[in-house]
Amino acid sequence: MTLSLPASIDATADLLAAHGYVSNRALATVTFLALKLGRPLFLEGEAGTGKTEIAKTLATALGRRLIRLQCYEGLDAASAVADWNFAAQMIAIRASEAAGTADRDALKSELFTEAYLIERPLLQAMRPQPGGAPVLLIDELDRTDEPFEAFLLEALSDFQVTIPELGTIRAPEPPIVILTSNRTREVHDALKRRCLYHWVDYPDFARELAILSARAPEAQNALSQEIVAFVQRLRREDLFKKPGVAETIDWAKCLLALDVIQLSPEVIADTLGALLKYQDDIQKLQGSETRRLLDEARRDLAPA
C-alpha cells in the first residue's frame, strides 16, 4: 500500500522511527525537504553509518518499490540503464533466415524494440510503478568514475534516460532518489549541485543506544549501554577502519547469540571480528588494551 509523503520534519522523523530508523533532526529535515521538493538526496559519510538503510526504510515506510543501483569501478550506461538481449536477437535472426523472410530493414526495426530490451535499475526507476514512484538507491557512487557521474547528470536533472535506438524515456513521476558515498574519492560538484546534501556522521551515545534498542530490542538495557559505550570509546582509537553503527548492531546480536549479559575482556577478545574487519586493528586491542577500553567505557556510564 502506497502512503502519502510526510507533511513535516517531525512526521518524517516519526515515519522513519516507526520502521526502526532513528534519525537526528538534521537528517530528518533534509529527508523531508528532498521528499517535499522532489530533489535527489546525496548522503556522504563513513561506511556503516546508515546511509543505505535510510533508502530501504523509506521504501518500506512509503510502500514504494526499492530499486538499487550498486556502483562499482567500470560501471557504464549499459549496466546502469539498459542492454539489448543479444541472445534473443540472434535467435530471431536465425529464425527469420530459416523461414526465408529475412527483410533486413524490417528485421532491424523489429530487433531494436522494447521486446528485446533488458531494463537495468535507472530505466526501471523511470517506468511507472503500481505503488507509485519508486525509491532509487544509487549506492556507493564514489566507487564509479567521472564519466559515469557525467552520465548521471541527465537522469538527475530531468529524470530521463536516453537509449540511442529508442530515444529519450522520461519518468511520468520522478523517483525518490538517494545517492550514497563513503568518500573514498570526491564526487564532482556538478552532480552534488543537483542534490540536497547531508553528511551522515557517527551518532552520539544517546542516539546510538536508541538505534540499538530499535534493532536489537531483545538486549537488556544494561548490556546495550555497555556495548554502545565500548564502541564509542573504540572509535576514539587510531584504527584503520572504525566500526560503524552496522557493526554495533552485528556485535550486539553476536553477544546475544552467546547469551552474554555483561561485557568482559575475554568476551570482547573472542568477538572482535564482529566489530573490526582488519587484523592490524584487532592486534591493537590485544591484552591490556581491551581491559583499558572497557574500564573507560564503564567510567563513561558511571554518572548515568
C-alpha atoms as a printed R data frame, in Angstrom:
    type eleno elety resid chain resno      x       y       z
1   ATOM     1    CA   MET     A     1  0.000   0.000   0.000
2   ATOM     2    CA   THR     A     2  1.370   3.403  -1.005
3   ATOM     3    CA   LEU     A     3  1.345   6.014   1.735
4   ATOM     4    CA   SER     A     4  1.379   9.784   1.337
5   ATOM     5    CA   LEU     A     5  4.604  11.670   1.924
6   ATOM     6    CA   PRO     A     6  5.161  13.057   5.445
7   ATOM     7    CA   ALA     A     7  3.882  16.603   5.893
8   ATOM     8    CA   SER     A     8  6.550  17.891   8.294
9   ATOM     9    CA   ILE     A     9 10.020  17.285   9.677
10  ATOM    10    CA   ASP     A    10  8.600  15.699  12.811
11  ATOM    11    CA   ALA     A    11  6.343  13.462  10.726
12  ATOM    12    CA   THR     A    12  9.384  12.382   8.703
13  ATOM    13    CA   ALA     A    13 11.342  11.531  11.843
14  ATOM    14    CA   ASP     A    14  8.338   9.633  13.244
15  ATOM    15    CA   LEU     A    15  7.863   7.739   9.977
16  ATOM    16    CA   LEU     A    16 11.482   6.611   9.978
17  ATOM    17    CA   ALA     A    17 11.420   5.756  13.682
18  ATOM    18    CA   ALA     A    18  8.279   3.669  13.235
19  ATOM    19    CA   HIS     A    19 10.285   1.441  10.905
20  ATOM    20    CA   GLY     A    20 13.395   1.191  13.076
21  ATOM    21    CA   TYR     A    21 15.469   4.087  11.717
22  ATOM    22    CA   VAL     A    22 16.419   6.606  14.398
23  ATOM    23    CA   SER     A    23 17.430   9.893  12.748
24  ATOM    24    CA   ASN     A    24 18.600  13.168  14.189
25  ATOM    25    CA   ARG     A    25 16.856  16.479  13.467
26  ATOM    26    CA   ALA     A    26 19.216  17.499  10.655
27  ATOM    27    CA   LEU     A    27 18.820  14.226   8.765
28  ATOM    28    CA   ALA     A    28 15.032  14.259   9.200
29  ATOM    29    CA   THR     A    29 14.976  17.834   7.871
30  ATOM    30    CA   VAL     A    30 16.967  17.162   4.709
31  ATOM    31    CA   THR     A    31 14.968  13.971   4.067
32  ATOM    32    CA   PHE     A    32 11.696  15.873   4.407
33  ATOM    33    CA   LEU     A    33 12.922  18.560   2.023
34  ATOM    34    CA   ALA     A    34 14.100  16.008  -0.537
35  ATOM    35    CA   LEU     A    35 10.658  14.366  -0.470
36  ATOM    36    CA   LYS     A    36  8.796  17.681  -0.486
37  ATOM    37    CA   LEU     A    37 10.795  19.273  -3.307
38  ATOM    38    CA   GLY     A    38 11.397  16.143  -5.357
39  ATOM    39    CA   ARG     A    39 15.168  16.603  -5.177
40  ATOM    40    CA   PRO     A    40 17.753  13.790  -5.061
41  ATOM    41    CA   LEU     A    41 19.327  13.339  -1.629
42  ATOM    42    CA   PHE     A    42 23.102  12.873  -1.515
43  ATOM    43    CA   LEU     A    43 24.289  11.185   1.704
44  ATOM    44    CA   GLU     A    44 28.005  11.090   2.403
45  ATOM    45    CA   GLY     A    45 29.855   9.643   5.371
46  ATOM    46    CA   GLU     A    46 31.785   6.719   6.761
47  ATOM    47    CA   ALA     A    47 30.692   3.194   5.922
48  ATOM    48    CA   GLY     A    48 28.159   1.711   8.313
49  ATOM    49    CA   THR     A    49 26.528   4.954   9.440
50  ATOM    50    CA   GLY     A    50 23.081   4.206   7.967
51  ATOM    51    CA   LYS     A    51 23.176   5.871   4.547
52  ATOM    52    CA   THR     A    52 21.938   2.867   2.582
53  ATOM    53    CA   GLU     A    53 19.496   1.925   5.303
54  ATOM    54    CA   ILE     A    54 17.545   5.173   5.018
55  ATOM    55    CA   ALA     A    55 16.618   4.357   1.408
56  ATOM    56    CA   LYS     A    56 15.433   0.891   2.427
57  ATOM    57    CA   THR     A    57 13.445   2.352   5.312
58  ATOM    58    CA   LEU     A    58 11.801   5.000   3.132
59  ATOM    59    CA   ALA     A    59 10.761   2.399   0.569
60  ATOM    60    CA   THR     A    60  9.200   0.234   3.267
61  ATOM    61    CA   ALA     A    61  7.591   3.141   5.124
62  ATOM    62    CA   LEU     A    62  6.066   4.676   1.973
63  ATOM    63    CA   GLY     A    63  5.078   1.386   0.376
64  ATOM    64    CA   ARG     A    64  7.292   2.019  -2.665
65  ATOM    65    CA   ARG     A    65  9.439  -0.308  -4.696
66  ATOM    66    CA   LEU     A    66 13.155  -0.075  -3.900
67  ATOM    67    CA   ILE     A    67 15.394  -0.109  -6.990
68  ATOM    68    CA   ARG     A    68 19.076  -0.362  -6.165
69  ATOM    69    CA   LEU     A    69 21.967   0.520  -8.435
70  ATOM    70    CA   GLN     A    70 25.078  -0.823  -6.722
71  ATOM    71    CA   CYS     A    71 28.035   1.132  -8.072
72  ATOM    72    CA   TYR     A    72 31.431  -0.333  -8.857
73  ATOM    73    CA   GLU     A    73 34.542   0.565 -10.813
74  ATOM    74    CA   GLY     A    74 33.859   0.355 -14.547
75  ATOM    75    CA   LEU     A    75 30.080   0.751 -14.271
76  ATOM    76    CA   ASP     A    76 28.757   2.041 -17.612
77  ATOM    77    CA   ALA     A    77 25.467   3.131 -19.167
78  ATOM    78    CA   ALA     A    78 24.599  -0.310 -20.484
79  ATOM    79    CA   SER     A    79 24.865  -1.794 -16.988
80  ATOM    80    CA   ALA     A    80 23.001   1.097 -15.362
81  ATOM    81    CA   VAL     A    81 20.246   1.859 -17.897
82  ATOM    82    CA   ALA     A    82 19.555  -0.919 -20.370
83  ATOM    83    CA   ASP     A    83 21.144  -3.525 -22.579
84  ATOM    84    CA   TRP     A    84 19.977  -5.469 -25.580
85  ATOM    85    CA   ASN     A    85 19.185  -9.164 -25.294
86  ATOM    86    CA   PHE     A    86 21.687 -10.278 -27.907
87  ATOM    87    CA   ALA     A    87 20.904 -13.974 -27.483
88  ATOM    88    CA   ALA     A    88 17.199 -13.412 -28.200
89  ATOM    89    CA   GLN     A    89 18.052 -11.145 -31.133
90  ATOM    90    CA   MET     A    90 20.295 -13.804 -32.662
91  ATOM    91    CA   ILE     A    91 17.569 -16.410 -32.304
92  ATOM    92    CA   ALA     A    92 15.120 -14.076 -34.048
93  ATOM    93    CA   ILE     A    93 17.615 -13.512 -36.888
94  ATOM    94    CA   ARG     A    94 18.237 -17.235 -37.336
95  ATOM    95    CA   ALA     A    95 14.513 -17.975 -37.264
96  ATOM    96    CA   SER     A    96 13.854 -15.298 -39.875
97  ATOM    97    CA   GLU     A    97 16.633 -16.637 -42.105
98  ATOM    98    CA   ALA     A    98 15.372 -20.205 -41.768
99  ATOM    99    CA   ALA     A    99 11.856 -19.134 -42.698
100 ATOM   100    CA   GLY     A   100 13.166 -17.193 -45.693
101 ATOM   101    CA   THR     A   101 11.503 -13.994 -44.537
102 ATOM   102    CA   ALA     A   102 14.625 -12.000 -43.722
103 ATOM   103    CA   ASP     A   103 13.870  -8.397 -44.690
104 ATOM   104    CA   ARG     A   104 16.884  -6.507 -43.342
105 ATOM   105    CA   ASP     A   105 15.148  -3.195 -42.684
106 ATOM   106    CA   ALA     A   106 12.047  -4.746 -41.159
107 ATOM   107    CA   LEU     A   107 14.109  -7.140 -39.075
108 ATOM   108    CA   LYS     A   108 16.334  -4.329 -37.806
109 ATOM   109    CA   SER     A   109 13.366  -2.235 -36.714
110 ATOM   110    CA   GLU     A   110 11.844  -5.261 -35.004
111 ATOM   111    CA   LEU     A   111 15.003  -6.296 -33.154
112 ATOM   112    CA   PHE     A   112 15.571  -2.913 -31.544
113 ATOM   113    CA   THR     A   113 12.253  -2.660 -29.751
114 ATOM   114    CA   GLU     A   114 11.406  -2.925 -26.082
115 ATOM   115    CA   ALA     A   115 10.614  -6.602 -26.551
116 ATOM   116    CA   TYR     A   116 14.375  -7.227 -26.709
117 ATOM   117    CA   LEU     A   117 15.380  -4.658 -24.106
118 ATOM   118    CA   ILE     A   118 16.834  -5.721 -20.750
119 ATOM   119    CA   GLU     A   119 15.993  -2.965 -18.282
120 ATOM   120    CA   ARG     A   120 18.599  -2.035 -15.696
121 ATOM   121    CA   PRO     A   121 17.984  -0.003 -12.488
122 ATOM   122    CA   LEU     A   122 17.990   3.529 -13.943
123 ATOM   123    CA   LEU     A   123 15.494   2.682 -16.668
124 ATOM   124    CA   GLN     A   124 13.336   0.693 -14.242
125 ATOM   125    CA   ALA     A   125 13.193   3.757 -11.989
126 ATOM   126    CA   MET     A   126 11.826   5.852 -14.888
127 ATOM   127    CA   ARG     A   127  8.963   3.449 -15.508
128 ATOM   128    CA   PRO     A   128  5.529   3.805 -13.861
129 ATOM   129    CA   GLN     A   129  5.221   1.564 -10.809
130 ATOM   130    CA   PRO     A   130  1.979   0.142  -9.377
131 ATOM   131    CA   GLY     A   131  2.725   1.567  -5.929
132 ATOM   132    CA   GLY     A   132  3.821   4.993  -7.115
133 ATOM   133    CA   ALA     A   133  7.241   6.417  -7.913
134 ATOM   134    CA   PRO     A   134  9.943   4.049  -6.632
135 ATOM   135    CA   VAL     A   135 12.861   4.771  -4.342
136 ATOM   136    CA   LEU     A   136 16.023   4.719  -6.458
137 ATOM   137    CA   LEU     A   137 19.131   3.975  -4.413
138 ATOM   138    CA   ILE     A   138 22.413   4.782  -6.192
139 ATOM   139    CA   ASP     A   139 24.714   3.176  -3.673
140 ATOM   140    CA   GLU     A   140 28.432   3.927  -3.169
141 ATOM   141    CA   LEU     A   141 28.695   6.377  -6.053
142 ATOM   142    CA   ASP     A   142 32.320   7.075  -5.144
143 ATOM   143    CA   ARG     A   143 33.251   3.628  -6.491
144 ATOM   144    CA   THR     A   144 32.490   4.727 -10.066
145 ATOM   145    CA   ASP     A   145 34.461   7.164 -12.226
146 ATOM   146    CA   GLU     A   146 33.842  10.700 -13.506
147 ATOM   147    CA   PRO     A   147 32.421   9.682 -16.925
148 ATOM   148    CA   PHE     A   148 29.629   7.804 -15.179
149 ATOM   149    CA   GLU     A   149 28.939  10.803 -12.940
150 ATOM   150    CA   ALA     A   150 28.596  12.934 -16.081
151 ATOM   151    CA   PHE     A   151 26.178  10.390 -17.500
152 ATOM   152    CA   LEU     A   152 24.058  10.642 -14.345
153 ATOM   153    CA   LEU     A   153 23.555  14.389 -14.782
154 ATOM   154    CA   GLU     A   154 20.769  13.910 -17.338
155 ATOM   155    CA   ALA     A   155 18.991  11.365 -15.190
156 ATOM   156    CA   LEU     A   156 19.109  13.511 -12.048
157 ATOM   157    CA   SER     A   157 18.368  16.844 -13.748
158 ATOM   158    CA   ASP     A   158 15.397  15.839 -15.895
159 ATOM   159    CA   PHE     A   159 14.594  12.358 -14.606
160 ATOM   160    CA   GLN     A   160 15.081  10.864 -18.032
161 ATOM   161    CA   VAL     A   161 17.443   8.500 -19.799
162 ATOM   162    CA   THR     A   162 18.326   8.222 -23.470
163 ATOM   163    CA   ILE     A   163 18.678   4.963 -25.379
164 ATOM   164    CA   PRO     A   164 20.062   5.664 -28.874
165 ATOM   165    CA   GLU     A   165 17.856   3.104 -30.627
166 ATOM   166    CA   LEU     A   166 14.663   4.122 -28.795
167 ATOM   167    CA   GLY     A   167 15.135   7.775 -27.896
168 ATOM   168    CA   THR     A   168 14.549   9.545 -24.605
169 ATOM   169    CA   ILE     A   169 12.433   7.950 -21.899
170 ATOM   170    CA   ARG     A   170 11.146  10.340 -19.238
171 ATOM   171    CA   ALA     A   171  9.713   9.356 -15.866
172 ATOM   172    CA   PRO     A   172  5.998  10.265 -15.636
173 ATOM   173    CA   GLU     A   173  6.579  10.724 -11.892
174 ATOM   174    CA   PRO     A   174 10.125  11.379 -10.646
175 ATOM   175    CA   PRO     A   175 11.537   8.626  -8.434
176 ATOM   176    CA   ILE     A   176 12.704   9.311  -4.895
177 ATOM   177    CA   VAL     A   177 16.482   9.309  -5.388
178 ATOM   178    CA   ILE     A   178 19.009   8.568  -2.649
179 ATOM   179    CA   LEU     A   179 22.718   8.645  -3.517
180 ATOM   180    CA   THR     A   180 25.359   7.454  -1.073
181 ATOM   181    CA   SER     A   181 29.118   7.857  -0.925
182 ATOM   182    CA   ASN     A   182 31.743   6.601   1.526
183 ATOM   183    CA   ARG     A   183 34.004   9.406   0.278
184 ATOM   184    CA   THR     A   184 36.816   7.198  -0.966
185 ATOM   185    CA   ARG     A   185 37.109   9.975  -3.562
186 ATOM   186    CA   GLU     A   186 35.466  13.344  -4.151
187 ATOM   187    CA   VAL     A   187 32.272  13.386  -6.209
188 ATOM   188    CA   HIS     A   188 32.114  16.216  -8.766
189 ATOM   189    CA   ASP     A   189 30.375  19.461  -7.783
190 ATOM   190    CA   ALA     A   190 28.139  19.344 -10.882
191 ATOM   191    CA   LEU     A   191 26.460  16.238  -9.521
192 ATOM   192    CA   LYS     A   192 26.262  17.492  -5.957
193 ATOM   193    CA   ARG     A   193 24.557  20.711  -7.094
194 ATOM   194    CA   ARG     A   194 21.608  18.681  -8.357
195 ATOM   195    CA   CYS     A   195 21.084  17.178  -4.916
196 ATOM   196    CA   LEU     A   196 20.381  18.108  -1.342
197 ATOM   197    CA   TYR     A   197 23.419  17.143   0.718
198 ATOM   198    CA   HIS     A   198 23.927  15.701   4.186
199 ATOM   199    CA   TRP     A   199 26.958  14.297   5.950
200 ATOM   200    CA   VAL     A   200 25.951  11.230   7.976
201 ATOM   201    CA   ASP     A   201 28.261  11.090  10.981
202 ATOM   202    CA   TYR     A   202 28.639   8.526  13.732
203 ATOM   203    CA   PRO     A   203 25.793   9.017  16.229
204 ATOM   204    CA   ASP     A   204 26.274  10.231  19.769
205 ATOM   205    CA   PHE     A   205 25.725   7.864  22.690
206 ATOM   206    CA   ALA     A   206 22.015   8.539  23.165
207 ATOM   207    CA   ARG     A   207 21.147   8.140  19.513
208 ATOM   208    CA   GLU     A   208 23.251   5.004  19.044
209 ATOM   209    CA   LEU     A   209 21.621   3.477  22.113
210 ATOM   210    CA   ALA     A   210 18.202   4.273  20.635
211 ATOM   211    CA   ILE     A   211 19.250   2.698  17.326
212 ATOM   212    CA   LEU     A   212 20.475  -0.433  19.086
213 ATOM   213    CA   SER     A   213 17.272  -0.644  21.127
214 ATOM   214    CA   ALA     A   214 15.249  -0.445  17.907
215 ATOM   215    CA   ARG     A   215 17.348  -3.029  16.014
216 ATOM   216    CA   ALA     A   216 18.129  -5.422  18.864
217 ATOM   217    CA   PRO     A   217 15.259  -4.921  21.309
218 ATOM   218    CA   GLU     A   218 15.887  -8.273  22.993
219 ATOM   219    CA   ALA     A   219 19.129  -6.972  24.537
220 ATOM   220    CA   GLN     A   220 18.914  -5.862  28.151
221 ATOM   221    CA   ASN     A   221 19.378  -2.128  28.626
222 ATOM   222    CA   ALA     A   222 22.468  -2.572  30.812
223 ATOM   223    CA   LEU     A   223 24.201  -4.674  28.145
224 ATOM   224    CA   SER     A   224 23.154  -2.288  25.372
225 ATOM   225    CA   GLN     A   225 24.648   0.630  27.305
226 ATOM   226    CA   GLU     A   226 27.933  -1.213  27.772
227 ATOM   227    CA   ILE     A   227 28.049  -2.142  24.086
228 ATOM   228    CA   VAL     A   228 27.450   1.413  22.902
229 ATOM   229    CA   ALA     A   229 29.856   2.937  25.442
230 ATOM   230    CA   PHE     A   230 32.596   0.497  24.401
231 ATOM   231    CA   VAL     A   231 32.069   1.148  20.672
232 ATOM   232    CA   GLN     A   232 32.065   4.894  21.254
233 ATOM   233    CA   ARG     A   233 35.383   4.569  23.106
234 ATOM   234    CA   LEU     A   234 36.748   2.304  20.385
235 ATOM   235    CA   ARG     A   235 36.078   4.945  17.718
236 ATOM   236    CA   ARG     A   236 38.461   7.318  19.513
237 ATOM   237    CA   GLU     A   237 41.349   4.911  18.925
238 ATOM   238    CA   ASP     A   238 43.729   5.174  15.984
239 ATOM   239    CA   LEU     A   239 42.175   2.470  13.826
240 ATOM   240    CA   PHE     A   240 42.380   1.786  10.108
241 ATOM   241    CA   LYS     A   241 38.588   1.312   9.983
242 ATOM   242    CA   LYS     A   242 36.394   2.438  12.829
243 ATOM   243    CA   PRO     A   243 33.276   0.363  13.496
244 ATOM   244    CA   GLY     A   244 30.027   1.830  12.192
245 ATOM   245    CA   VAL     A   245 26.534   1.531  13.596
246 ATOM   246    CA   ALA     A   246 26.022  -1.585  11.477
247 ATOM   247    CA   GLU     A   247 28.924  -3.225  13.337
248 ATOM   248    CA   THR     A   248 27.456  -2.166  16.686
249 ATOM   249    CA   ILE     A   249 24.217  -3.937  15.814
250 ATOM   250    CA   ASP     A   250 26.036  -7.017  14.490
251 ATOM   251    CA   TRP     A   251 28.172  -7.229  17.623
252 ATOM   252    CA   ALA     A   252 25.142  -6.945  19.890
253 ATOM   253    CA   LYS     A   253 23.430  -9.791  18.029
254 ATOM   254    CA   CYS     A   254 26.567 -11.926  18.320
255 ATOM   255    CA   LEU     A   255 26.709 -11.301  22.072
256 ATOM   256    CA   LEU     A   256 23.038 -12.188  22.404
257 ATOM   257    CA   ALA     A   257 23.608 -15.403  20.475
258 ATOM   258    CA   LEU     A   258 26.292 -16.277  23.051
259 ATOM   259    CA   ASP     A   259 23.922 -15.449  25.950
260 ATOM   260    CA   VAL     A   260 26.260 -12.701  27.176
261 ATOM   261    CA   ILE     A   261 24.733 -10.490  29.868
262 ATOM   262    CA   GLN     A   262 27.804  -8.373  30.654
263 ATOM   263    CA   LEU     A   263 30.944  -7.443  28.742
264 ATOM   264    CA   SER     A   264 34.299  -8.845  29.799
265 ATOM   265    CA   PRO     A   265 37.764  -8.607  28.216
266 ATOM   266    CA   GLU     A   266 37.567 -12.280  27.299
267 ATOM   267    CA   VAL     A   267 34.195 -11.974  25.573
268 ATOM   268    CA   ILE     A   268 35.321  -8.855  23.705
269 ATOM   269    CA   ALA     A   269 38.510 -10.567  22.507
270 ATOM   270    CA   ASP     A   270 36.524 -13.563  21.276
271 ATOM   271    CA   THR     A   271 34.028 -11.460  19.304
272 ATOM   272    CA   LEU     A   272 36.162  -8.612  17.935
273 ATOM   273    CA   GLY     A   273 35.669  -9.953  14.411
274 ATOM   274    CA   ALA     A   274 32.107  -8.624  14.517
275 ATOM   275    CA   LEU     A   275 33.397  -5.098  15.216
276 ATOM   276    CA   LEU     A   276 36.721  -4.805  13.415
277 ATOM   277    CA   LYS     A   277 37.481  -6.061   9.922
278 ATOM   278    CA   TYR     A   278 41.244  -5.570   9.725
279 ATOM   279    CA   GLN     A   279 43.806  -7.729  11.515
280 ATOM   280    CA   ASP     A   280 46.019  -4.746  12.343
281 ATOM   281    CA   ASP     A   281 43.105  -3.144  14.210
282 ATOM   282    CA   ILE     A   282 42.338  -6.371  16.055
283 ATOM   283    CA   GLN     A   283 46.004  -6.717  17.057
284 ATOM   284    CA   LYS     A   284 45.917  -3.284  18.672
285 ATOM   285    CA   LEU     A   285 43.218  -4.452  21.068
286 ATOM   286    CA   GLN     A   286 45.013  -7.465  22.431
287 ATOM   287    CA   GLY     A   287 45.818  -7.894  26.123
288 ATOM   288    CA   SER     A   288 45.503  -4.904  28.417
289 ATOM   289    CA   GLU     A   289 44.108  -2.580  25.716
290 ATOM   290    CA   THR     A   290 40.746  -4.330  25.805
291 ATOM   291    CA   ARG     A   291 40.596  -4.036  29.604
292 ATOM   292    CA   ARG     A   292 41.535  -0.334  29.407
293 ATOM   293    CA   LEU     A   293 38.794   0.478  26.890
294 ATOM   294    CA   LEU     A   294 36.207  -1.462  28.850
295 ATOM   295    CA   ASP     A   295 37.150   0.334  32.077
296 ATOM   296    CA   GLU     A   296 36.941   3.693  30.311
297 ATOM   297    CA   ALA     A   297 33.554   2.787  28.843
298 ATOM   298    CA   ARG     A   298 32.236   1.871  32.272
299 ATOM   299    CA   ARG     A   299 33.540   5.142  33.724
300 ATOM   300    CA   ASP     A   300 31.623   6.953  30.990
301 ATOM   301    CA   LEU     A   301 28.488   5.151  32.146
302 ATOM   302    CA   ALA     A   302 29.049   5.734  35.861
303 ATOM   303    CA   PRO     A   303 27.270   9.136  36.122
304 ATOM   304    CA   ALA     A   304 24.277   7.832  34.153
